[in-house]
């Protein structure tokens, strides 16, 4: 079974690192709290006059590279690999890709080893990637084709209105995936 894992927000803790960086750069302007997020795109949760400031944080050199792992993510990957799953990281680079693309590779190398960079797929259209399951925090993934993978939604405040697909976190992943793995064997 091929399991595709999104990187930002699923493996790499984009959200909390952004809040920390915002506080460091703009101590006089409170950041939007993670639990108050409504949009998948972080800049959309800020007033128009603050959006450039938000973008400057996540496009800055080193931001993606230095993201901490989401708690539990690295252990889950190791366990899935030990179970014989074909685990790939499937990530969409930012449109401002100048730092992002290389830093996604550097993040994977730092946290999972150089060999794991061979399992990193960067694409703006995840529907074109073959897999059985895609674990992603983006509520709606559209592209050129109807995907062959099943979208399992990684839980986040900005996607909680979605109720038509399985929801996962690194606290409940074994229970959620157990049902999916059993179904895949039928």
Order of alpha helices (4+ residues) and beta strands (2+ residues): beta-alpha-alpha-alpha-beta-alpha-beta-beta-beta-beta-alpha
